[in-house]
Amino acid sequence: MRKNLVTAAAVAAGALTALSVVPAHAAEYSSTLKIRGVQYDAPGRDSNSCSSGNTDEEYLTVKNYSSRSTINLKGYFVKDATGNRFAFTANHYLQPGDYVKLRGGHGTDSDTRNVVYRDNCNFLWNNDKDTIYLYKPSGSRADVHAYSKSSGDSDGNGYISFHS
């Protein structure tokens, strides 16, 4: 009887250990840097003219949710479902709780103004729905943000259908 109790205890301990193991896909998203939101439909009529267009009104907000660590965005990149891509090639530091808006169009990147420009006047995000992936410099996925427009979304900032 004692042998059965010891065996049962060992099996129970093994089951608890198995339950506490983090699945492989969860480790992939263990990042404090997350997509906070997206303004995918710039106000007004879409125009990707560099001189008079409104691509700078389309932006993605990325936030550092860490309470202690500063994160350098250099090497991170975002990509959408169709393969459009932007890589952060310069140093841009996010203090704990800080965010940055990745805007279309041209402008001056600024840590103090929390903005990085894509230096491209083409729209990146679809106006109806899209999925945006944030990748770490290592190439592992940091976050996923999906949105879809509905009749109640008059400002074009989307409803989150999936956010890890």
Disulfide bonds with the S-S distance in Angstrom:
Cys50-Cys121 2.10
